Amino acid sequence: MLYPGCPVIPDGPSVSVPHLAVVLNPNAGGGLALRSWPRLQRELTARGLSHELIREDSGDAALTRLRALPSGTAVMAVGGDGTVGALLPALVGTGRALAIVPLGTGNDFAGLLGLRPGAFAEALDRLNYQPRAVDALRVTVVQGDEAGQSFMLLNGLGMGFDSDVTANMARAPARLRGFARYAWSAVATIRELHLTGVTITADDQPLYAGPSGIVAVMNGTRYGGGFRISPDSDVRDGQVNVVAGGDMNRRQLTDLMLRVLPGRHLNHPRVHTRAARTVQVRWDAPVRVHLDGDLHGHVTELHVETLPGAVQLLNA
């Protein structure tokens, strides 16, 4: 199944699959990636795919090992959106191609591509198609008086409500996974709703200024295990889509989130959205932020730049 913004798999001859550096995040999906490695390894071996395993507990350690590999080595990220985002500095501008095997908590960018967790045969069979270029994001985060810190993302980011939901997922019952875990946390977070003043510009033009509880800047269409926060996003159009909620109470936010799930919220009178090459967001007080699903503390200012066609996807 193809999703909006999903690169279309082209017909035509297959290509030779390069040597793969399989980067496995042992913590992804609550240890699911690590437990699944023997089965994935068997699938790789059965197809005669040349590969080596890179298993590191930190993204920095994985990046160090990737950068030491020959330039023709492709990267296979085994984990969630956060795992993929952590590896982008070793991919953007290097010519290295990326394959994704989703085994994280949300797997939203992989879901956009139609890749399913645990469907290893499907993901590996798609390696034979021509690589497709997709956009990435460069995000500069300002925290208080500190100098800006830069990150690269593939799916997107959220500030306010959705980041608080991500933080509250740690309180959810252990039996819940994926969307169910996100939904439980969303209900809990609505009870603690807090609005903060925000000013948003897109391509240096004003988009919204006023109280807000949620702002997302997206390359992909969905986050939180399936919430279609930005259904109009296209990962190949050279733009990001910013989606911001305006002044609203708990009941109104609940109604909005029910619309977000199927992606029917963009015409809501309290939603402000635009596609742009660059986005700047400034908050009156610090708010929590997540980058590709991983929490990165609180921010007061954030700048986003689109990197058109920056990543070559092998199994898009």
C-alpha positions in Angstrom: 0.0 0.0 0.0 1.3 3.4 -0.9 0.8 6.5 1.3 0.7 10.2 0.3 4.3 11.3 -0.3 5.5 7.8 -0.7 8.1 7.3 -3.5 6.6 5.1 -6.2 8.6 1.9 -6.8 9.5 2.1 -10.5 9.2 -0.8 -13.0 12.3 -1.9 -14.8 15.4 -3.9 -14.3 16.8 -4.6 -10.8 20.1 -3.2 -9.6 23.0 -4.7 -7.8 22.7 -4.3 -4.0 25.9 -2.9 -2.5 27.6 -4.2 0.6 25.4 -3.3 3.6 26.4 -2.0 7.0 23.5 -3.2 9.1 23.2 -0.7 12.0 21.1 -2.3 14.7 19.8 -0.2 17.6 19.6 -2.7 20.5 17.2 -0.5 22.4 14.7 0.0 19.5 11.2 -1.2 20.1 12.0 -2.1 23.7 14.6 -4.6 22.5 12.6 -5.9 19.6 15.3 -5.0 17.1 17.9 -7.0 19.0 15.7 -10.0 19.5 14.8 -10.0 15.8 18.4 -9.9 14.5 18.9 -13.7 14.1 15.8 -13.9 11.8 16.9 -10.8 9.8 20.4 -12.2 9.5 19.0 -15.5 8.1 17.0 -13.5 5.5 20.0 -11.5 4.5 22.2 -14.6 4.1 19.5 -16.5 2.2 19.5 -13.7 -0.4 23.3 -13.7 -0.6 23.4 -10.0 0.5 26.9 -9.0 1.7 26.6 -7.4 5.1 28.3 -6.6 8.4 26.6 -5.8 11.7 27.2 -2.6 13.6 25.6 -2.8 17.0 26.1 0.3 19.2 24.1 1.7 22.1 24.7 5.3 21.0 24.2 7.1 17.7 27.6 8.8 18.0 29.4 5.4 18.3 27.5 4.1 15.2 28.4 7.2 13.2 32.0 6.8 14.0 32.0 3.3 12.6 30.0 4.2 9.6 32.3 7.1 8.6 35.3 4.7 8.6 33.7 2.4 6.0 34.4 2.5 2.3 32.2 5.1 0.4 30.4 2.4 -1.6 28.9 0.8 1.5 25.2 1.3 2.0 23.5 1.6 5.4 20.6 -0.5 6.6 19.0 1.1 9.7 17.3 -1.5 11.9 15.1 0.4 14.4 12.6 3.3 14.5 12.6 6.8 13.2 15.0 7.9 15.8 17.6 5.3 14.7 17.3 6.5 11.1 17.7 10.2 12.1 20.8 9.5 14.2 22.5 8.0 11.1 21.8 10.9 8.7 25.0 12.8 9.3 26.8 9.8 7.8 24.5 9.7 4.8 23.7 13.3 3.7 26.3 14.6 1.3 28.3 11.3 1.3 26.6 9.4 -1.5 25.8 6.5 0.8 22.4 4.9 0.2 20.0 4.0 3.0 17.7 1.0 3.6 15.2 0.9 6.4 14.0 -2.2 8.4 11.4 -0.8 10.8 11.6 -2.3 14.3 11.1 0.7 16.5 8.2 2.0 18.6 6.4 4.2 16.0 8.1 3.4 12.6 6.2 6.3 11.0 8.5 7.1 8.1 8.7 3.4 7.3 4.9 3.3 7.4 4.8 6.2 4.9 6.8 4.0 2.6 4.6 1.0 3.2 7.2 -1.0 5.1 5.8 -3.1 8.0 7.7 -4.1 11.2 8.9 -7.6 11.0 8.2 -8.0 7.3 11.8 -8.7 6.5 11.3 -10.5 3.2 9.3 -7.6 1.8 11.8 -5.0 2.9 14.8 -6.9 1.5 13.1 -7.8 -1.8 12.7 -4.0 -2.4 16.4 -3.5 -2.3 16.6 -4.5 -5.9 14.8 -1.4 -7.2 16.5 1.8 -8.2 17.4 4.1 -5.2 15.0 7.1 -4.9 16.1 10.5 -3.6 14.0 12.0 -0.7 14.3 15.2 1.3 15.7 15.5 4.8 15.6 18.3 7.4 18.3 20.3 9.1 17.0 21.5 12.5 18.8 24.1 14.7 17.5 24.1 18.2 18.0 27.0 20.6 17.7 26.2 24.4 17.7 29.3 26.6 20.9 31.3 26.0 22.9 28.3 24.6 24.2 28.4 21.1 22.2 26.6 18.5 22.6 22.8 18.1 21.9 21.2 14.8 20.3 17.9 14.0 19.2 16.1 10.8 15.8 14.4 10.5 14.0 12.3 8.0 10.4 12.3 9.3 9.8 15.4 11.4 9.4 17.1 14.8 6.8 18.1 17.2 6.6 20.7 20.0 4.2 21.0 22.9 1.4 18.5 23.1 2.8 15.8 21.0 6.2 15.9 22.7 4.5 15.8 26.1 2.7 12.7 24.7 6.0 11.2 23.9 7.3 11.9 27.4 4.2 10.5 29.0 4.5 7.2 27.0 6.9 6.0 29.7 3.8 6.0 32.1 1.7 3.8 29.7 1.1 0.1 30.6 3.9 -2.1 29.4 1.6 -4.3 27.3 0.7 -1.4 25.0 2.8 -0.9 21.8 2.8 1.4 18.8 -0.4 3.4 18.2 -2.2 2.0 21.4 0.6 3.3 23.6 0.5 6.7 21.9 -3.3 6.9 22.2 -3.1 6.1 26.0 -0.5 8.8 26.5 -2.5 11.3 24.4 -5.5 11.0 26.6 -3.4 11.4 29.8 -1.6 14.5 28.3 -4.9 16.3 27.3 -5.7 16.5 31.0 -2.5 18.5 31.5 -3.0 20.9 28.5 -1.0 24.1 28.7 -0.9 26.8 26.0 2.2 28.9 25.4 2.6 31.9 23.1 4.3 31.1 19.8 5.4 33.0 16.7 5.8 31.0 13.5 7.2 32.2 10.2 7.5 30.1 7.0 9.9 31.3 4.2 10.2 34.5 6.3 6.4 35.2 6.0 4.2 35.2 9.2 2.1 32.1 9.6 0.7 32.3 13.2 1.3 34.3 16.4 -0.7 33.5 19.6 -1.4 30.8 22.2 -0.7 27.3 21.0 -0.4 23.8 22.5 1.0 22.0 19.5 3.3 22.7 16.5 4.7 20.1 14.1 7.2 20.6 11.3 7.0 17.5 9.0 8.8 16.0 6.0 6.7 12.8 6.4 2.9 12.6 6.8 2.5 10.9 10.2 3.9 10.4 13.7 2.9 8.7 17.0 2.5 5.3 15.4 -0.1 6.5 12.8 -1.5 10.0 13.5 -1.6 11.7 10.1 -0.5 15.1 11.4 0.6 16.3 7.9 -1.3 14.4 5.2 -0.3 16.9 2.5 3.5 16.3 3.0 5.5 15.0 0.1 9.0 13.7 0.8 10.2 14.8 -2.6 8.8 18.3 -3.0 11.8 20.2 -1.5 9.5 21.6 1.3 8.5 20.9 4.8 4.9 21.3 6.1 4.3 23.2 9.4 1.1 22.4 11.2 0.1 24.5 14.3 -2.8 24.5 16.6 -4.2 27.8 17.8 -6.0 28.9 21.0 -8.2 25.9 22.2 -9.4 24.2 25.4 -9.2 20.5 26.3 -12.4 19.6 24.6 -11.4 21.3 21.4 -8.0 19.7 21.5 -9.6 16.3 21.9 -11.8 16.9 18.9 -8.8 18.1 16.9 -6.7 15.0 17.7 -9.6 12.7 16.6 -9.5 14.5 13.3 -5.7 14.2 13.1 -5.8 10.4 13.3 -7.4 10.1 9.8 -5.8 13.3 8.5 -9.0 15.4 8.3 -7.9 18.4 10.4 -6.2 20.8 8.0 -9.4 22.8 7.3 -10.2 23.1 11.0 -10.5 26.9 11.9 -8.0 26.5 14.7 -5.3 24.9 12.6 -2.6 26.9 10.7 -0.5 25.2 8.1 1.8 26.0 5.2 4.5 24.3 3.0 7.8 26.1 2.9 11.6 25.6 2.4 12.4 27.1 5.8 10.4 27.5 9.1 11.2 29.4 12.3 9.4 28.9 15.6 9.8 31.0 18.7 8.1 30.3 22.0 7.4 32.8 24.8 8.5 30.1 27.3 10.3 26.7 27.0 8.3 23.8 25.5 9.3 20.2 25.1 10.4 19.0 21.6 10.8 15.6 20.0 13.0 15.1 16.9 12.0 12.0 14.8 10.2 10.7 17.9 13.1 11.1 20.3 12.9 13.7 23.1 15.4 16.5 23.2 14.5 18.6 26.2 12.8 22.0 26.1 13.3 24.8 23.5 12.4 28.4 23.0 13.5 28.7 19.4 13.9 26.4 16.5 14.8 26.8 12.8 14.1 24.2 10.1 15.7 24.0 6.7 14.7 21.5 3.9 17.6 19.5 2.3 16.0 18.6 -1.1 16.8 15.1 -2.3 19.5 14.6 0.4 18.9 10.9 1.1 19.0 8.0 -1.4 16.6 5.3 -0.2 17.3 1.8 -1.4 14.0 0.2 -0.4 11.6 3.0 -1.0 
